[in-house]
């Protein structure tokens, strides 16, 4: 059951079906404590069945997310078993984002560090502004990544670059970060404005089509090539024959639909 209110997330719902989800711990640079991760699980675990068409994920204040709340972790003095289950909860939250079938567009600014990068990498689209910087400083903190960096960040930029980031604390920003795949968009102005624009655009797609794009692609990439080809055919059979697509296909057939043109 979806919770009625959140303490660490601000939720704004628009008439278009776009939800704006803002991490609301600016004084902690939006570091992820146990309570915030629980709220992410609850929100993204119910977003699709509540009819959310797309999500803009942002951070309050000057930073997107500085990662694991290290002060909470230090004070808790957890056992290995306890922290393993903290990590599993993070994976649950981020898997619900990546595989939940609702487009998630991250509006990045300031620190996207450690677990903040793991959170951002679970979004389908990442928009960064000129203040955004990416880092995995776990090596310098004496800890190890536990929220999926070895899975998603290494998938985005490659295993060797991910290892380099953790070992050395290397920071990426600007066009170099986009070229590596840490973000798809770099804007001069507000990353939030561009993320919202993209969310509104994707929200206009058919929900079943978005569900396939934002869940099936990730599942297919986890399969062997032979299994993925079969599964892709099954998904295409369902999506490409949906009744709701007939009107859009007719518009293409009679040349009344929007045309695709080169940029410029």
C-alpha positions in Angstrom: 0.0 0.0 0.0 1.3 3.4 -0.9 1.9 5.7 2.0 -0.1 8.9 2.2 2.8 11.3 3.0 6.6 11.4 2.9 9.0 13.1 5.3 12.2 13.1 3.2 10.6 13.3 -0.3 8.6 16.2 -1.7 6.1 15.0 -4.2 4.3 17.3 -6.7 1.8 15.8 -9.2 1.0 17.6 -12.4 -2.1 17.3 -14.6 0.1 15.7 -17.3 0.8 12.7 -15.1 4.3 13.9 -14.4 5.4 13.6 -10.7 8.3 15.8 -9.4 10.1 13.9 -6.7 12.6 16.0 -4.7 15.0 14.7 -2.1 14.4 17.0 0.8 17.5 16.8 3.0 19.4 19.9 1.7 21.2 20.3 5.0 22.7 16.9 4.5 23.3 17.5 0.8 20.4 15.0 0.3 22.4 12.1 1.7 20.5 8.9 1.7 19.6 7.6 5.2 17.5 4.5 5.9 14.3 6.5 6.1 14.8 8.1 2.7 15.6 4.8 1.0 12.4 3.4 2.5 10.4 6.2 1.0 12.0 5.7 -2.4 11.0 2.0 -2.2 7.4 3.0 -1.3 7.1 5.7 -4.0 8.6 3.9 -6.9 7.0 0.6 -5.9 3.6 2.0 -6.6 4.2 4.7 -9.2 3.1 2.7 -12.2 -0.2 1.4 -10.8 -1.0 4.9 -9.5 -0.9 6.1 -13.1 2.2 8.2 -13.0 3.3 8.8 -16.5 6.9 10.1 -15.9 9.0 11.3 -12.9 11.5 14.1 -12.5 13.9 13.2 -9.7 15.7 16.2 -8.2 17.5 17.3 -5.1 16.7 20.3 -2.9 19.3 23.0 -2.4 22.6 23.0 -4.3 23.2 19.3 -4.6 21.5 16.3 -6.1 22.7 13.7 -3.6 26.0 13.2 -1.7 25.4 9.4 -1.2 25.2 7.3 1.9 24.5 9.2 5.1 27.9 8.4 6.6 27.1 10.0 9.9 24.1 7.8 10.4 26.1 4.8 9.3 29.0 5.6 11.7 26.6 6.2 14.6 24.7 3.0 13.9 27.9 0.9 14.2 26.2 -1.8 12.1 27.1 -5.5 12.0 27.9 -7.0 8.6 24.5 -8.6 8.5 22.7 -5.3 9.3 24.6 -3.4 6.6 24.1 -6.1 4.0 20.3 -5.6 4.5 20.7 -1.9 4.2 22.4 -2.4 0.8 19.6 -4.8 -0.2 17.1 -2.1 0.5 19.0 0.3 -1.7 19.0 -2.3 -4.5 15.2 -2.7 -4.0 14.7 1.0 -4.4 16.9 1.4 -7.4 15.5 -1.7 -9.1 12.0 -0.3 -8.7 13.2 2.8 -10.5 15.0 1.1 -13.3 12.5 -1.8 -13.9 9.3 -0.1 -12.8 8.2 0.9 -16.3 7.8 4.6 -15.6 10.3 7.0 -17.2 12.6 8.6 -14.5 14.5 11.7 -15.5 17.1 12.8 -13.0 17.8 16.6 -12.8 21.4 16.7 -11.6 23.3 19.6 -9.9 26.2 19.9 -7.6 27.3 16.6 -5.9 26.3 13.3 -7.6 28.6 11.3 -5.4 28.9 7.8 -4.1 25.4 6.5 -3.5 24.1 9.6 -5.2 25.7 8.4 -8.4 24.2 5.0 -7.8 20.8 6.6 -7.5 21.2 8.7 -10.6 22.4 5.7 -12.6 19.1 4.0 -11.9 17.2 6.8 -13.7 16.5 6.3 -17.4 17.7 9.8 -18.4 20.2 12.1 -16.6 20.4 15.8 -17.2 23.3 17.7 -15.7 24.1 21.4 -15.3 27.4 23.2 -15.2 27.7 22.7 -11.4 27.3 18.9 -11.5 30.2 16.6 -10.6 30.4 12.9 -10.3 32.6 10.9 -7.9 32.8 7.5 -6.2 35.0 8.3 -3.1 34.4 5.1 -1.3 38.0 4.0 -1.5 39.1 7.1 0.4 36.4 6.5 3.1 37.5 3.0 3.7 34.3 1.5 2.4 32.9 -0.3 -0.7 30.1 0.5 -3.0 26.9 -1.1 -2.0 24.1 0.4 -4.0 24.8 -0.9 -7.5 27.9 1.1 -8.8 29.5 -2.2 -9.7 26.4 -2.9 -11.9 25.1 0.3 -13.2 28.0 2.8 -13.2 30.4 0.2 -14.6 27.7 -0.5 -17.3 27.6 3.3 -18.1 31.3 4.0 -18.3 33.1 0.6 -18.2 34.6 -1.5 -15.5 38.1 0.0 -15.6 36.9 3.6 -15.3 34.5 2.7 -12.5 37.4 1.0 -10.6 39.6 4.1 -11.2 36.9 6.3 -9.7 36.6 4.3 -6.6 40.4 3.8 -6.1 41.5 7.3 -6.7 38.4 9.5 -6.0 38.6 10.8 -9.6 35.9 13.5 -10.3 34.2 13.9 -13.7 32.2 16.9 -14.8 31.2 18.9 -17.8 31.3 17.5 -21.3 33.7 14.7 -20.3 31.0 13.3 -18.0 28.5 13.2 -20.9 31.1 11.7 -23.3 31.7 8.9 -20.8 27.9 8.2 -20.4 27.4 9.5 -16.9 24.7 11.8 -18.2 22.9 12.2 -21.6 22.4 16.0 -21.5 24.5 18.9 -20.3 22.7 22.2 -20.1 23.9 25.8 -19.6 20.9 26.7 -17.5 18.6 24.7 -15.2 18.9 20.9 -15.4 15.5 20.8 -13.7 13.8 22.7 -16.5 15.3 20.4 -19.2 14.4 17.3 -17.1 10.8 18.5 -16.8 10.6 19.2 -20.5 11.8 15.7 -21.2 9.4 14.2 -18.7 6.4 16.0 -20.2 7.5 14.8 -23.6 7.8 11.1 -22.5 4.5 11.4 -20.5 2.8 11.9 -23.8 3.8 8.5 -25.0 1.5 5.5 -24.6 1.9 4.0 -21.1 2.4 0.5 -22.4 5.1 1.7 -24.8 6.9 3.5 -22.0 6.6 0.5 -19.7 8.3 -1.7 -22.3 11.1 0.9 -22.9 11.7 1.5 -19.2 11.6 -2.1 -18.1 12.1 -4.5 -21.0 15.3 -2.9 -22.3 17.0 -3.5 -18.9 15.7 -7.1 -18.6 16.8 -7.8 -22.2 20.3 -6.6 -21.5 20.5 -9.1 -18.7 19.8 -12.1 -21.1 21.8 -14.0 -23.5 21.5 -12.7 -27.1 19.3 -15.7 -28.1 17.0 -15.3 -25.1 16.9 -11.5 -25.6 15.9 -11.9 -29.3 13.0 -14.1 -28.3 11.9 -11.9 -25.4 12.1 -8.7 -27.5 9.9 -10.3 -30.1 7.3 -11.2 -27.5 7.3 -7.6 -26.1 7.1 -6.1 -29.6 4.2 -8.4 -30.3 2.3 -7.0 -27.3 3.3 -3.3 -27.7 3.1 -2.9 -31.5 -0.4 -4.3 -31.7 -2.0 -2.4 -28.8 -5.3 -0.8 -29.8 -4.2 2.6 -28.5 -1.4 2.7 -31.1 -3.7 2.4 -34.0 -4.5 6.2 -34.1 -0.8 7.1 -34.1 0.0 4.5 -36.8 -2.9 5.9 -38.9 -1.5 9.4 -38.5 1.9 8.2 -39.8 0.2 6.3 -42.7 -1.8 9.3 -43.9 1.1 11.8 -43.2 -0.8 13.8 -40.7 1.5 12.9 -37.8 4.6 14.8 -36.6 7.5 14.3 -38.9 11.1 13.5 -37.8 13.6 16.0 -39.1 17.3 16.7 -38.5 18.3 19.0 -35.7 19.0 22.6 -36.7 
